[in-house]
Amino acid sequence: MASFNRVVLMGNLTRDLELRYIGSGMAVADIGLAVNDRVKKNDQWVDEATFVDVTLWGRTAEVANEYLSKGSSVLIEGRLKMDSWEKDGQKRTKLKVVCERMQMVGGKGGGQGGGGSRGASANQTASADPHEYSSASMDSMPDDEIPF
């Protein structure tokens, strides 16, 4: 039977990034993402947060480390992955999201995240696909070089 593993989330970072490099020199960063949902409880609308761990790889991790911090708004597209390990003789598992595309949401210096005073531009995109253009690079590209 065929399967489909795709996740799209938009939320705010719950902590600053933890950027590191693995043995091959590839950058990897772990982020916590809070995704809010409004639900009605006893005739009142209440915000409920879901906390998701996300792993960013390569240039996406480096861009995120440069422009994002706790509270920044971000859109993540990726896939689910089950991590498993053993600690103190007990097997443990955790469902995570592996980011394949990340887009910063919000503007410079706004209280809504988006990099705060670090200078992130609105709608800047970082992707594991080196052929994907960010909206910033498309704006500065001459019309005769647009691939459509």
GULOZA-621639 format. One line per field, with one value per residue: x negated, y, z of N, C-alpha, C, O, CB in turn; residue number from 1. Coordinates in Angstrom, 3 decimals. Glycine has a CB too. Layout:
REM GULOZA-621639
n_X	c(X:...)
n_Y	c(Y:...)
n_Z	c(Z:...)
ca_X	c(X:...)
ca_Y	c(Y:...)
ca_Z	c(Z:...)
c_X	c(X:...)
c_Y	c(Y:...)
c_Z	c(Z:...)
o_X	c(X:...)
o_Y	c(Y:...)
o_Z	c(Z:...)
cb_X	c(X:...)
cb_Y	c(Y:...)
cb_Z	c(Z:...)
num	c(NUM:...)
***
This chain:
REM GULOZA-621639
n_X	c(-0.844:-0.549:-2.065:-2.049:-3.955:-3.944:-4.297:-3.052:-3.622:-2.994:-4.350:-5.759:-9.129:-10.236:-12.541:-15.996:-18.029:-19.957:-22.711:-24.895:-27.659:-28.015:-30.173:-30.769:-30.795:-28.382:-25.791:-23.520:-20.514:-18.446:-15.139:-12.474:-9.040:-6.133:-2.827:0.189:3.674:7.088:9.690:13.035:14.184:16.522:18.210:16.263:13.493:10.376:6.830:4.803:1.707:-0.537:-3.492:-6.300:-9.134:-11.697:-14.001:-16.555:-18.540:-21.753:-22.192:-19.790:-19.650:-21.803:-20.990:-18.672:-19.828:-21.199:-19.200:-16.922:-15.376:-14.351:-10.855:-10.510:-8.546:-7.736:-7.382:-7.180:-7.919:-7.919:-8.776:-7.567:-9.430:-10.450:-12.348:-14.479:-15.942:-18.008:-17.911:-19.172:-18.590:-16.018:-13.880:-13.283:-11.222:-10.572:-8.585:-9.419:-9.837:-11.357:-12.785:-12.265:-11.835:-11.892:-10.340:-10.631:-8.455:-6.819:-8.082:-10.965:-12.219:-9.705:-7.381:-6.520:-8.331:-10.410:-13.053:-13.695:-15.879:-17.864:-17.815:-16.301:-14.581:-11.172:-9.355:-11.578:-13.187:-14.519:-15.902:-16.333:-16.671:-18.789:-18.041:-15.768:-14.245:-14.356:-11.829:-12.941:-15.169:-13.874:-12.572:-14.635:-15.567:-16.136:-13.499:-13.876:-15.243:-13.670:-12.438:-10.067)
n_Y	c(-1.182:2.229:5.122:8.338:10.934:13.841:16.999:20.112:22.941:25.871:28.061:29.259:29.602:27.862:27.998:29.090:28.220:25.180:24.853:22.637:20.739:17.805:14.898:14.846:17.464:18.639:20.894:20.898:21.557:21.785:22.583:23.802:23.935:25.781:25.268:26.757:26.283:27.124:26.275:25.524:25.682:25.123:27.316:29.248:30.476:28.981:29.015:26.371:24.853:22.964:21.206:20.732:18.954:19.792:19.065:20.625:20.697:21.149:23.978:25.181:24.914:26.556:29.102:29.462:29.547:31.927:33.893:33.380:33.271:32.557:32.714:33.576:33.523:30.886:28.913:25.550:22.878:19.422:16.066:13.322:11.594:8.806:8.701:6.558:5.261:3.961:4.223:3.941:1.213:1.160:1.253:4.010:6.293:8.894:11.091:13.124:16.038:16.232:18.813:19.965:22.214:25.622:28.593:31.905:33.872:36.929:40.239:42.478:43.303:43.290:42.425:39.907:37.926:36.425:36.948:39.234:41.810:40.917:41.192:39.735:39.251:39.616:36.768:35.326:32.524:29.339:26.370:22.828:22.135:23.152:24.432:25.812:28.924:31.780:34.095:36.593:36.481:36.104:38.526:40.254:39.296:39.692:40.116:38.669:36.444:34.835:31.612:30.854)
n_Z	c(0.000:-0.783:0.731:2.365:3.509:4.814:6.301:7.325:9.110:11.061:13.330:16.448:17.564:20.405:21.776:21.555:18.718:18.417:16.997:15.342:14.030:12.155:11.741:8.955:8.307:7.817:8.647:11.388:13.093:15.933:16.722:18.757:18.260:18.748:18.142:17.787:18.487:18.296:20.396:21.375:24.602:27.007:26.126:25.648:23.794:23.638:23.591:22.578:22.863:20.869:21.071:19.095:18.037:15.790:13.207:11.444:8.490:6.874:4.748:5.373:8.171:8.887:7.942:9.465:12.012:11.806:11.489:13.100:16.350:19.741:19.883:17.267:14.278:12.080:9.116:8.476:6.347:5.921:6.893:8.881:11.387:13.233:16.039:17.851:20.828:23.469:26.954:30.127:30.077:29.106:26.310:24.243:22.411:20.017:18.225:15.548:13.414:10.312:8.722:5.462:4.041:4.883:5.909:6.837:8.809:9.217:10.031:10.049:13.222:14.404:17.006:16.602:16.156:13.648:13.557:14.895:15.782:14.161:11.454:9.550:6.538:5.557:4.540:3.635:2.279:2.990:1.795:1.471:-1.099:-3.545:-5.870:-5.496:-5.408:-3.278:-2.209:-2.033:-3.767:-6.188:-6.522:-7.161:-9.541:-13.024:-15.452:-17.855:-17.025:-15.499:-14.932:-16.329)
ca_X	c(0.000:-1.298:-1.927:-2.358:-4.489:-4.162:-3.846:-3.176:-3.338:-3.419:-4.319:-6.832:-10.213:-10.125:-13.881:-17.004:-18.519:-21.153:-23.417:-26.121:-28.118:-28.327:-31.492:-30.956:-30.780:-27.001:-25.153:-22.233:-19.973:-17.186:-14.293:-11.175:-8.027:-4.824:-1.764:1.401:4.980:8.183:10.783:14.104:14.419:17.527:18.621:15.147:12.414:9.125:5.678:4.096:0.429:-1.158:-4.931:-6.857:-10.577:-12.000:-15.418:-16.922:-19.826:-22.483:-22.103:-18.578:-20.027:-22.678:-20.170:-17.819:-20.681:-21.577:-18.087:-15.828:-15.627:-13.150:-9.708:-10.381:-7.507:-8.324:-6.583:-8.017:-7.397:-8.835:-8.230:-7.670:-10.448:-10.462:-13.675:-14.451:-17.206:-17.901:-18.461:-19.016:-18.003:-14.653:-13.768:-12.505:-10.953:-10.073:-8.189:-9.966:-9.676:-12.592:-12.447:-12.746:-11.705:-11.591:-10.107:-10.457:-7.200:-6.915:-9.027:-12.090:-12.016:-8.368:-7.275:-6.012:-9.426:-10.963:-14.453:-13.913:-16.796:-18.925:-17.773:-15.669:-13.554:-9.916:-9.179:-12.830:-13.041:-15.703:-15.442:-17.347:-16.810:-19.559:-17.465:-14.571:-14.552:-13.603:-11.067:-13.848:-15.984:-12.995:-12.273:-15.765:-15.949:-15.572:-12.367:-14.285:-15.880:-12.677:-12.371:-8.743)
ca_Y	c(0.000:3.482:5.998:9.742:11.482:15.270:17.818:21.559:23.564:27.243:28.364:30.080:28.861:27.844:28.197:29.394:27.050:24.467:24.496:21.840:20.143:16.382:14.524:15.158:18.914:19.078:21.600:20.385:22.351:21.326:23.655:23.478:24.758:25.804:25.465:27.041:25.988:27.657:25.330:26.056:24.931:25.771:28.582:30.180:30.052:28.845:28.606:25.168:24.748:21.671:21.421:19.801:19.041:19.835:19.032:21.304:20.213:21.876:25.439:25.594:25.045:27.721:30.305:29.571:29.962:33.328:34.835:33.052:33.130:32.212:33.562:33.821:32.772:30.153:27.884:24.371:21.757:18.311:14.713:12.749:10.558:8.258:8.459:5.604:5.082:3.245:4.968:3.206:-0.088:1.278:1.764:5.249:6.760:10.261:11.487:14.438:16.483:16.553:19.945:19.960:23.592:26.519:29.972:32.826:34.599:38.145:41.222:42.925:44.061:43.181:41.578:38.602:37.036:36.704:37.278:40.408:42.814:40.261:41.616:38.788:39.864:38.871:35.776:34.749:31.085:28.487:25.053:21.810:22.066:24.330:25.042:26.551:30.340:32.470:35.205:37.739:36.375:36.243:39.938:40.964:38.641:40.350:39.400:37.734:35.273:34.064:30.348:30.505)
ca_Z	c(0.000:-0.860:1.891:2.127:4.751:4.597:7.417:7.169:10.404:11.269:14.746:16.995:18.208:21.861:22.329:20.557:18.000:18.849:15.766:15.492:12.775:12.290:11.249:7.536:8.146:7.569:9.759:11.850:14.188:16.512:17.227:19.308:17.613:19.391:17.158:18.548:17.910:19.129:20.587:22.213:25.836:27.865:25.511:25.528:22.912:24.384:22.793:23.002:22.167:20.639:20.970:18.124:17.807:14.362:12.875:10.202:7.995:5.843:4.664:6.081:9.576:9.035:7.762:10.644:13.124:11.602:11.508:14.005:17.778:20.496:19.585:15.830:13.560:10.961:8.457:8.254:5.573:6.078:7.035:10.222:11.578:14.585:16.608:18.964:21.518:24.737:28.083:31.385:29.796:28.599:24.945:24.155:21.052:19.931:16.882:15.210:12.036:9.598:7.866:4.087:3.585:5.982:5.501:7.953:8.733:10.022:9.509:10.853:14.441:14.953:18.180:16.214:15.779:12.351:13.670:15.722:15.257:13.415:10.056:8.628:5.704:5.528:3.487:3.141:2.238:2.912:1.408:1.228:-2.550:-3.941:-7.054:-5.138:-5.200:-2.241:-2.777:-2.113:-4.975:-7.347:-6.687:-7.736:-10.786:-14.205:-16.047:-18.900:-16.444:-14.755:-15.669:-16.869)
c_X	c(-0.887:-1.081:-2.372:-2.780:-4.851:-3.549:-4.050:-2.723:-3.757:-3.269:-5.497:-7.868:-10.092:-11.468:-14.819:-17.508:-19.755:-21.861:-24.671:-26.475:-28.470:-29.680:-31.774:-31.013:-29.400:-26.436:-23.832:-21.800:-18.655:-16.433:-13.055:-10.174:-6.721:-3.789:-0.463:2.654:6.029:9.294:11.810:14.325:15.379:17.869:17.517:14.105:11.118:8.018:5.044:2.824:0.016:-2.632:-5.550:-8.365:-10.837:-13.518:-15.624:-18.303:-20.439:-22.330:-20.863:-18.879:-20.876:-21.904:-19.287:-18.622:-21.035:-20.417:-17.000:-16.282:-14.302:-12.044:-9.501:-9.289:-8.126:-7.317:-7.531:-7.257:-8.401:-8.123:-8.407:-8.743:-10.410:-11.907:-13.527:-15.858:-16.945:-18.591:-18.141:-18.294:-16.577:-14.681:-12.853:-12.317:-10.404:-9.764:-8.656:-9.596:-11.065:-12.214:-13.069:-12.657:-11.272:-11.388:-9.872:-9.199:-7.320:-7.997:-10.138:-11.595:-10.633:-8.346:-6.813:-7.115:-9.979:-12.390:-14.735:-14.853:-17.918:-18.850:-17.152:-14.613:-12.311:-9.912:-10.488:-12.718:-14.393:-15.210:-16.608:-17.592:-17.550:-18.984:-16.198:-14.956:-13.753:-12.841:-11.954:-14.681:-15.131:-12.688:-13.406:-16.209:-15.340:-14.501:-12.807:-14.973:-14.920:-12.384:-10.987:-8.182)
c_Y	c(1.242:4.294:7.408:10.346:12.941:16.034:19.279:22.183:25.024:27.540:29.218:29.191:28.981:28.067:28.597:28.099:26.460:23.986:23.711:21.269:18.686:16.115:14.879:16.662:19.483:19.732:20.924:21.234:21.746:22.539:23.049:24.443:24.634:26.157:25.613:26.702:26.561:26.615:25.953:25.123:25.728:27.178:29.641:29.596:30.091:28.426:27.365:25.055:23.291:21.948:20.318:20.037:18.905:19.824:19.666:20.838:21.194:23.377:25.961:25.805:26.292:29.029:30.520:30.057:31.448:34.282:34.573:32.969:32.790:33.225:33.835:32.948:32.128:29.135:26.754:23.378:20.627:16.991:14.247:11.676:10.111:8.012:7.461:5.451:4.331:4.055:4.209:1.875:-0.041:1.844:2.981:5.618:8.182:10.559:12.916:14.785:16.769:17.617:19.779:21.348:24.447:27.920:30.811:33.632:35.807:39.044:41.543:43.630:43.966:42.244:40.177:37.643:37.425:37.176:38.511:41.392:42.196:40.531:40.618:39.504:38.990:37.937:35.256:33.237:30.408:27.081:24.101:21.662:23.306:25.039:25.826:27.984:30.873:33.602:36.430:37.674:36.504:37.716:40.677:40.370:39.384:39.475:38.378:36.492:34.438:32.803:29.938:31.631)
c_Z	c(0.000:0.408:1.522:3.447:4.518:5.765:7.049:8.487:10.383:12.750:15.147:17.675:19.725:22.548:21.199:19.935:18.660:17.589:16.099:14.129:13.033:11.637:9.808:7.279:7.882:8.835:10.100:13.046:14.642:17.027:17.866:18.705:18.389:18.337:17.935:17.758:18.855:19.181:21.525:23.394:26.705:27.380:25.468:24.587:23.692:23.420:23.412:22.188:22.036:20.398:20.123:18.018:16.317:14.190:11.508:9.800:7.013:5.925:5.374:7.555:9.801:8.895:8.985:11.846:13.027:11.863:12.542:15.452:18.459:20.205:18.112:15.224:12.335:10.427:8.096:7.389:5.710:6.182:8.474:10.256:13.032:15.002:17.746:19.525:22.811:25.819:29.353:31.183:29.267:27.182:24.948:22.694:21.119:18.468:16.636:13.779:11.484:8.570:6.483:3.466:4.755:5.433:6.737:7.732:9.648:9.483:10.466:12.098:15.043:16.140:17.849:15.818:14.439:12.426:14.488:15.069:14.437:11.925:9.091:7.818:5.724:4.338:2.901:3.272:2.223:2.644:1.256:-0.274:-3.044:-5.162:-6.747:-4.831:-4.034:-2.896:-2.910:-3.392:-6.227:-7.599:-7.387:-9.072:-11.970:-14.852:-17.088:-18.341:-15.615:-15.570:-16.158:-17.681)
o_X	c(-1.882:-0.052:-2.998:-2.029:-5.958:-2.421:-5.100:-1.590:-4.758:-2.219:-6.156:-7.536:-9.872:-11.524:-14.479:-17.428:-20.495:-21.650:-25.417:-25.676:-29.144:-30.267:-32.916:-31.255:-29.256:-26.577:-23.120:-22.615:-17.860:-17.005:-12.651:-10.432:-6.252:-3.862:-0.059:2.692:5.876:9.771:11.483:14.613:15.091:17.818:17.811:13.861:10.791:8.233:4.784:2.855:0.189:-2.982:-5.358:-8.816:-10.282:-14.237:-14.961:-19.155:-19.727:-22.335:-20.880:-18.411:-20.690:-22.141:-19.172:-18.143:-21.153:-20.625:-16.218:-17.433:-13.257:-12.261:-8.424:-9.124:-8.936:-6.515:-8.569:-6.096:-9.608:-7.030:-9.289:-8.942:-10.348:-12.607:-12.564:-16.842:-15.798:-19.715:-16.987:-17.487:-15.982:-15.411:-11.793:-13.150:-9.852:-10.584:-8.336:-9.106:-11.857:-11.425:-14.259:-13.329:-10.396:-12.161:-9.034:-8.901:-7.873:-8.745:-10.247:-10.675:-10.405:-9.201:-6.722:-6.834:-10.026:-12.902:-15.896:-14.649:-18.848:-19.752:-17.461:-13.831:-12.395:-10.407:-10.499:-12.206:-15.309:-14.204:-17.728:-18.619:-17.006:-19.405:-15.615:-15.894:-12.609:-13.167:-11.745:-14.884:-15.628:-12.556:-13.159:-17.142:-14.148:-14.582:-12.186:-15.264:-15.328:-12.110:-10.760:-7.077)
o_Y	c(1.286:4.174:7.624:10.277:13.239:15.756:19.647:21.983:25.377:27.309:29.827:28.170:30.070:28.296:28.460:27.028:27.146:22.855:24.062:21.317:18.368:17.018:15.186:17.086:20.697:19.206:20.441:21.585:21.261:23.411:21.929:25.645:23.528:27.215:24.702:26.819:26.490:26.138:26.798:23.938:26.861:28.129:30.820:28.390:31.092:27.590:27.318:25.151:22.491:22.825:19.131:21.179:18.028:20.491:19.302:20.606:21.982:23.970:27.064:26.782:27.003:29.968:31.640:30.892:32.136:35.369:35.477:32.638:32.745:34.435:34.285:31.787:32.739:28.575:26.983:23.069:20.854:16.802:14.722:10.944:10.934:7.207:7.515:5.506:4.098:4.521:3.875:1.463:-1.086:2.792:2.981:5.296:8.610:10.307:13.819:13.942:17.468:17.360:19.487:21.629:24.061:28.387:30.487:34.035:35.704:38.661:40.964:44.447:44.522:41.367:39.335:36.623:38.608:37.748:38.817:41.771:42.905:40.128:40.659:40.283:37.773:38.275:34.785:32.734:30.848:26.653:24.511:21.117:24.408:26.155:26.439:28.229:30.473:34.020:37.237:38.699:36.978:38.128:41.628:40.889:39.687:38.247:37.322:35.567:33.413:32.897:28.749:31.518)
o_Z	c(0.723:1.072:0.484:4.419:4.069:6.172:6.522:8.925:9.761:13.348:14.305:18.277:20.257:23.756:20.024:20.536:19.365:17.151:17.014:13.194:14.013:11.042:9.465:6.149:7.737:9.939:9.220:13.900:13.836:17.681:17.549:18.643:18.658:17.712:18.658:16.533:20.075:18.151:22.359:23.224:27.092:28.159:25.270:24.578:24.329:22.543:24.614:20.961:22.955:19.608:20.387:17.922:15.655:14.934:10.536:10.658:6.390:7.004:5.920:8.140:10.788:9.655:9.482:12.614:14.041:12.403:12.836:15.738:17.810:20.271:17.723:15.600:11.638:11.174:7.476:7.658:5.622:5.648:9.190:9.286:13.945:14.388:18.511:18.788:23.191:25.635:29.620:32.017:29.004:26.894:25.573:21.846:22.132:17.585:17.409:13.026:12.116:7.661:6.359:2.474:5.529:4.597:7.578:6.608:10.744:8.584:11.547:12.045:16.117:16.263:18.743:15.188:14.103:11.464:14.758:13.916:14.052:11.190:7.901:8.363:5.888:3.262:1.763:4.272:1.528:3.210:0.952:-0.678:-2.974:-5.464:-7.642:-4.072:-3.819:-4.007:-3.816:-4.042:-7.249:-8.752:-8.129:-9.684:-11.946:-14.807:-17.206:-19.099:-15.070:-16.766:-16.382:-18.213)
cb_X	c(0.959:-0.880:-2.750:-1.144:-5.727:-3.550:-4.604:-2.324:-4.058:-2.593:-4.299:-6.273:-11.594:-9.532:-14.395:-18.168:-18.827:-20.804:-23.773:-25.943:-29.342:-27.210:-31.673:-29.835:-31.687:-26.104:-24.928:-22.322:-19.783:-17.425:-13.903:-11.174:-7.832:-4.785:-1.690:1.433:5.185:8.726:10.263:15.413:13.081:17.025:19.798:14.525:12.329:9.272:4.641:4.980:-0.656:-0.495:-5.586:-6.166:-11.349:-11.365:-15.964:-16.879:-19.666:-22.044:-22.092:-17.458:-20.788:-23.801:-19.302:-17.158:-21.961:-22.093:-17.473:-15.193:-16.258:-13.454:-9.850:-11.716:-6.316:-9.639:-5.834:-8.438:-7.156:-9.687:-8.921:-6.321:-11.875:-9.627:-14.340:-13.886:-17.896:-18.517:-17.896:-18.256:-18.032:-13.793:-13.229:-13.201:-9.955:-11.108:-6.648:-11.503:-8.746:-13.246:-12.912:-11.954:-10.698:-12.715:-8.909:-11.680:-5.981:-7.189:-8.316:-13.004:-12.316:-7.397:-6.344:-5.043:-8.969:-10.136:-15.019:-14.449:-17.379:-18.882:-19.137:-15.050:-14.060:-8.704:-8.351:-14.082:-12.231:-16.573:-14.648:-16.921:-15.420:-20.982:-17.172:-13.849:-14.260:-14.535:-9.835:-14.769:-16.740:-11.688:-11.995:-16.918:-15.503:-16.681:-11.406:-15.206:-17.046:-11.360:-12.897:-7.774)
cb_Y	c(0.000:4.298:5.462:10.509:10.670:15.739:17.456:22.097:22.815:28.246:27.094:31.123:29.378:26.530:26.908:30.194:27.409:23.266:25.755:20.692:20.918:15.492:13.093:14.541:19.303:17.874:23.095:18.854:23.826:20.286:24.641:23.550:24.342:26.819:24.269:28.499:24.438:29.031:23.974:26.235:24.644:25.835:29.133:30.487:30.947:27.811:29.754:23.897:25.545:20.897:21.466:19.964:17.946:21.098:17.582:22.855:18.849:21.421:25.890:24.549:23.799:27.671:30.193:28.220:29.118:33.528:34.853:31.749:34.435:32.158:34.844:33.565:33.694:29.447:28.443:23.717:22.143:18.514:13.725:12.167:11.076:6.946:9.791:4.222:6.444:1.823:6.420:4.056:-0.905:2.173:0.667:6.406:5.813:11.287:11.361:14.468:17.748:15.263:21.261:18.962:23.708:26.497:30.079:33.753:33.695:37.811:42.472:43.846:45.453:42.708:42.191:38.746:35.586:37.711:37.447:40.006:43.623:38.787:41.915:37.595:40.070:39.824:36.358:35.301:30.667:28.555:25.122:20.458:21.942:23.936:23.986:25.900:31.162:32.998:35.525:37.787:35.050:35.448:40.572:40.957:37.162:40.672:40.385:38.428:35.692:34.906:29.276:30.147)
cb_Z	c(1.222:-2.102:3.090:1.515:5.243:3.235:8.731:5.941:11.544:10.392:15.557:17.990:17.730:22.316:23.050:21.176:16.561:19.817:14.948:16.557:12.190:11.647:11.415:6.716:7.035:7.124:9.413:12.233:13.764:17.655:16.095:20.867:16.125:20.583:16.121:18.962:17.687:18.565:21.149:21.400:26.597:29.309:26.254:26.913:21.644:25.546:22.686:22.837:22.903:19.429:22.373:16.734:18.610:13.684:12.899:10.361:7.337:4.508:3.203:5.907:10.044:8.001:6.482:10.957:13.154:10.188:10.193:13.597:18.379:22.013:20.293:15.119:13.154:11.393:7.183:9.603:4.060:7.276:6.051:10.671:11.188:14.668:17.108:18.509:21.792:24.635:28.142:32.396:31.019:29.529:23.976:24.926:20.317:20.513:16.691:15.398:11.938:8.912:8.505:3.252:2.410:7.041:4.527:8.113:9.131:11.488:9.156:10.044:14.185:13.894:19.169:15.085:15.754:11.653:12.339:17.065:16.388:13.659:9.606:9.389:4.253:5.473:2.395:3.930:1.032:4.227:0.121:1.845:-3.237:-4.219:-8.080:-3.936:-6.466:-1.107:-1.910:-0.876:-4.994:-7.140:-5.341:-6.765:-10.786:-15.224:-16.680:-19.874:-15.597:-14.490:-14.819:-15.754)
num	c(1:2:3:4:5:6:7:8:9:10:11:12:13:14:15:16:17:18:19:20:21:22:23:24:25:26:27:28:29:30:31:32:33:34:35:36:37:38:39:40:41:42:43:44:45:46:47:48:49:50:51:52:53:54:55:56:57:58:59:60:61:62:63:64:65:66:67:68:69:70:71:72:73:74:75:76:77:78:79:80:81:82:83:84:85:86:87:88:89:90:91:92:93:94:95:96:97:98:99:100:101:102:103:104:105:106:107:108:109:110:111:112:113:114:115:116:117:118:119:120:121:122:123:124:125:126:127:128:129:130:131:132:133:134:135:136:137:138:139:140:141:142:143:144:145:146:147:148)
***
